[in-house]
């Protein structure tokens, strides 16, 4: 989009701590320098609860969406809010039964986005929520960019990890843990794209400590379970209702799990 026009606004939360915010600043500078963007192209929100403390991340997607919707609605014309999430993570199908129900987040699940769209429509807000990569795996997304110098020279500076500060116990700077699900999907996608992964990971073998071994077993179990399900049309319903585009959702699920399987296979070599 930015290669053709600059009619865009980046909305994000303020990531506190010693890892998320520096990464946000680095990516902002990279985009600003490359596309000659000023500070007005980036809006960052920092919120804190007035009463008590929110220790969970259950409502994080509502927070993120609400911020973007508020900014978009201020233009008083129809604005498209783009949520660039790959289809497999968006579906967020639990790998094991222990991740069913409230144990599995649905940050960008298509049903969640649909219900939120209905809410803002009922409020008369002229905002359209769109995930252009709903039917693409992360590997497919990256494969489209491997010859893009901006991406290729900087992708390793982005942050996917849900636990980047785990290294504080070893007094090392924050980096990708390498074992959480977002890290593993990132690693699977980069492998599928055919490029060498330049990202630094704390644990590249998923074999350091009990947590890594547990996660590896969960991923292997999830792959086994995905093949036991009688119909993938049923599998895509595990995290929430899917009401249309069954073949497209099924296809992205199968391709995403195939990318994961290929990556897990490299760990056993």
C-alpha positions as CSV (number, residue, x, y, z in Angstrom):
1,X,0.0,0.0,0.0
2,X,2.7,2.5,1.0
3,X,4.6,1.8,-2.3
4,X,1.6,3.4,-4.2
5,X,0.0,5.8,-1.7
6,X,0.4,7.2,1.8
7,X,-3.3,7.4,2.7
8,X,-2.7,5.2,5.8
9,X,-2.4,5.5,9.6
10,X,-0.7,3.0,11.8
11,X,-2.5,2.4,15.1
12,X,-1.0,0.5,17.9
13,X,-0.9,0.1,21.7
14,X,2.0,1.3,23.8
15,X,4.0,-1.9,24.5
16,X,5.6,-1.4,27.9
17,X,8.5,-3.3,29.3
18,X,12.0,-3.7,27.9
19,X,11.2,-5.6,24.7
20,X,7.9,-4.7,23.0
21,X,8.2,-0.9,22.9
22,X,11.8,-0.8,21.6
23,X,10.7,-3.1,18.8
24,X,7.8,-0.8,18.0
25,X,10.1,2.2,17.9
26,X,12.6,0.3,15.6
27,X,9.9,-0.7,13.1
28,X,8.4,2.8,13.2
29,X,11.8,4.3,12.3
30,X,12.4,1.8,9.5
31,X,9.0,2.6,7.9
32,X,9.4,6.3,8.5
33,X,12.8,6.4,6.8
34,X,11.9,4.2,3.9
35,X,8.6,5.8,3.0
36,X,9.4,9.3,4.3
37,X,6.6,9.3,6.9
38,X,6.2,11.8,9.7
39,X,5.0,11.1,13.3
40,X,1.4,11.9,12.3
41,X,1.3,8.6,10.4
42,X,1.7,6.7,13.7
43,X,-0.7,6.8,16.7
44,X,0.1,4.9,19.9
45,X,-2.3,4.5,22.8
46,X,-1.3,3.9,26.4
47,X,-4.1,3.0,28.8
48,X,-4.3,1.9,32.4
49,X,-7.3,0.7,34.4
50,X,-8.7,3.3,36.8
51,X,-9.8,0.8,39.4
52,X,-7.8,-2.3,40.3
53,X,-5.5,-4.0,37.9
54,X,-6.2,-6.1,34.8
55,X,-3.8,-9.1,34.9
56,X,-5.1,-11.0,31.9
57,X,-5.0,-10.3,28.2
58,X,-8.6,-11.5,27.6
59,X,-9.8,-8.1,26.3
60,X,-6.7,-7.1,24.4
61,X,-8.3,-7.5,21.0
62,X,-11.2,-5.3,22.0
63,X,-8.7,-2.7,23.2
64,X,-6.7,-2.8,19.9
65,X,-9.8,-2.8,17.7
66,X,-11.4,0.0,19.7
67,X,-8.4,2.3,19.4
68,X,-8.3,1.8,15.6
69,X,-12.1,2.3,15.3
70,X,-12.0,5.5,17.3
71,X,-9.2,6.9,15.1
72,X,-11.0,5.8,11.9
73,X,-14.4,7.2,12.9
74,X,-12.8,10.6,13.6
75,X,-12.5,11.2,9.8
76,X,-16.3,11.1,9.6
77,X,-16.3,9.1,6.4
78,X,-16.1,5.4,5.6
79,X,-12.7,4.1,6.6
80,X,-11.2,0.6,6.3
81,X,-9.4,-0.8,9.3
82,X,-7.0,-3.4,8.1
83,X,-6.0,-6.3,10.5
84,X,-3.0,-8.1,8.8
85,X,-3.2,-11.5,10.5
86,X,-2.5,-14.8,8.8
87,X,-5.4,-17.3,8.4
88,X,-4.1,-20.1,10.7
89,X,-3.5,-17.8,13.7
90,X,-6.8,-16.1,13.0
91,X,-8.7,-19.3,13.3
92,X,-6.6,-20.2,16.3
93,X,-7.7,-23.9,16.3
94,X,-6.6,-25.4,19.7
95,X,-3.9,-28.1,19.2
96,X,-5.2,-30.1,22.2
97,X,-8.4,-30.3,24.3
98,X,-6.7,-28.4,27.1
99,X,-6.8,-25.3,24.9
100,X,-10.5,-25.4,24.2
101,X,-12.9,-22.8,25.6
102,X,-11.6,-19.7,27.4
103,X,-8.0,-21.1,27.4
104,X,-7.7,-20.1,23.7
105,X,-7.9,-16.5,22.6
106,X,-9.7,-15.4,19.5
107,X,-8.1,-12.0,18.9
108,X,-8.9,-11.9,15.1
109,X,-11.2,-14.9,14.7
110,X,-13.6,-14.2,11.8
111,X,-16.7,-14.7,13.9
112,X,-15.4,-12.2,16.5
113,X,-14.7,-9.7,13.7
114,X,-18.1,-10.3,12.3
115,X,-19.9,-9.6,15.6
116,X,-17.7,-6.6,16.2
117,X,-18.6,-5.3,12.7
118,X,-22.3,-5.8,13.5
119,X,-21.8,-3.7,16.7
120,X,-20.2,-0.8,15.0
121,X,-22.7,-0.9,12.2
122,X,-25.5,-0.7,14.8
123,X,-23.8,2.3,16.4
124,X,-23.7,4.0,13.0
125,X,-19.9,4.1,12.8
126,X,-18.6,4.1,9.2
127,X,-15.8,1.7,9.7
128,X,-15.1,-1.5,7.8
129,X,-13.0,-4.2,9.4
130,X,-10.9,-6.2,7.0
131,X,-8.3,-9.0,7.3
132,X,-6.9,-9.3,3.7
133,X,-4.8,-12.3,4.7
134,X,-7.7,-14.4,6.1
135,X,-7.1,-17.2,3.6
136,X,-3.3,-17.0,3.6
137,X,-0.8,-18.9,5.8
138,X,2.1,-16.9,7.2
139,X,4.4,-18.9,4.9
140,X,2.4,-17.7,1.9
141,X,2.5,-14.1,3.2
142,X,6.3,-14.2,3.6
143,X,6.8,-16.0,0.2
144,X,5.3,-12.9,-1.5
145,X,7.9,-10.7,0.1
146,X,11.2,-12.6,-0.1
147,X,12.4,-10.4,-3.0
148,X,11.3,-7.2,-1.3
149,X,14.4,-5.6,0.1
150,X,12.6,-3.7,2.8
151,X,11.2,-6.9,4.2
152,X,14.2,-9.1,3.6
153,X,16.6,-6.7,5.3
154,X,14.4,-6.1,8.3
155,X,12.0,-9.0,9.1
156,X,14.3,-10.3,11.8
157,X,13.9,-7.1,13.7
158,X,10.1,-7.6,14.1
159,X,8.7,-9.3,17.2
160,X,6.3,-12.3,17.1
161,X,7.1,-13.8,20.5
162,X,4.6,-13.8,23.3
163,X,7.3,-14.2,26.0
164,X,10.3,-12.1,24.8
165,X,11.4,-11.3,28.3
166,X,11.9,-14.9,29.3
167,X,15.6,-14.3,29.0
168,X,15.6,-12.0,32.0
169,X,16.3,-15.1,34.1
170,X,19.6,-15.6,32.3
171,X,20.4,-11.8,32.3
172,X,20.3,-11.7,28.5
173,X,18.5,-9.0,26.4
174,X,15.0,-9.8,25.3
175,X,14.6,-11.9,22.2
176,X,12.3,-14.5,20.7
177,X,11.9,-17.5,23.0
178,X,11.6,-19.8,20.0
179,X,9.2,-22.2,21.7
180,X,5.8,-20.4,22.1
181,X,3.2,-20.9,19.4
182,X,3.7,-17.5,17.7
183,X,7.5,-18.2,17.5
184,X,6.9,-21.7,16.1
185,X,4.5,-20.4,13.5
186,X,7.0,-17.7,12.6
187,X,9.8,-20.3,12.2
188,X,7.5,-22.6,10.2
189,X,6.5,-19.7,7.9
190,X,10.1,-18.6,7.2
191,X,11.1,-22.2,6.5
192,X,8.2,-22.5,4.1
193,X,9.2,-19.4,2.3
194,X,12.6,-20.9,1.5
195,X,14.8,-18.1,3.1
196,X,17.3,-18.5,5.9
197,X,15.9,-17.4,9.2
198,X,18.0,-14.5,10.5
199,X,15.9,-14.1,13.7
200,X,17.6,-14.7,17.0
201,X,15.9,-17.3,19.2
202,X,16.6,-18.3,22.8
203,X,15.8,-21.9,22.2
204,X,16.1,-23.2,18.6
205,X,15.8,-26.9,19.5
206,X,12.6,-26.8,21.6
207,X,14.6,-29.1,23.9
208,X,15.9,-26.7,26.6
209,X,14.0,-27.2,29.8
210,X,10.6,-28.7,30.7
211,X,8.6,-25.9,29.1
212,X,10.2,-26.4,25.7
213,X,9.8,-30.1,25.8
214,X,6.1,-29.7,26.9
215,X,5.5,-27.3,24.0
216,X,7.1,-29.6,21.5
217,X,4.9,-32.5,22.6
218,X,1.8,-30.3,22.3
219,X,2.7,-29.4,18.8
220,X,3.3,-33.0,17.8
221,X,0.0,-34.0,19.5
222,X,-1.8,-31.2,17.7
223,X,-0.5,-32.5,14.4
224,X,-1.6,-36.0,15.2
225,X,-5.0,-34.8,16.3
226,X,-5.5,-32.8,13.2
227,X,-5.2,-35.9,11.1
228,X,-7.7,-37.9,13.3
229,X,-10.5,-35.4,12.9
230,X,-13.1,-36.9,10.5
231,X,-13.7,-33.7,8.7
232,X,-11.6,-30.5,8.5
233,X,-15.0,-28.7,8.1
234,X,-15.5,-29.7,11.8
235,X,-11.9,-28.7,12.8
236,X,-12.3,-25.1,11.7
237,X,-15.3,-24.8,14.0
238,X,-13.4,-25.7,17.2
239,X,-12.5,-22.1,18.2
240,X,-15.7,-20.5,17.0
241,X,-18.5,-20.6,14.5
242,X,-17.6,-20.5,10.8
243,X,-20.7,-19.7,8.7
244,X,-19.3,-19.4,5.2
245,X,-16.3,-19.9,2.9
246,X,-15.8,-23.4,4.4
247,X,-13.5,-24.6,1.7
248,X,-11.2,-21.5,1.9
249,X,-11.0,-21.8,5.7
250,X,-10.4,-25.5,5.5
251,X,-7.7,-25.0,2.9
252,X,-5.8,-22.4,5.0
253,X,-6.0,-24.7,8.0
254,X,-4.6,-27.7,6.2
255,X,-1.8,-25.6,4.6
256,X,-0.9,-24.0,7.9
257,X,-0.7,-27.3,9.7
258,X,1.4,-28.6,6.9
259,X,3.9,-25.7,7.4
260,X,4.0,-26.5,11.1
261,X,4.6,-30.2,10.4
262,X,7.4,-29.5,8.0
263,X,9.1,-27.3,10.7
264,X,8.6,-29.8,13.5
265,X,10.1,-32.4,11.3
266,X,13.4,-30.5,11.1
267,X,13.7,-30.7,14.9
268,X,13.7,-34.5,14.7
269,X,16.5,-34.7,12.1
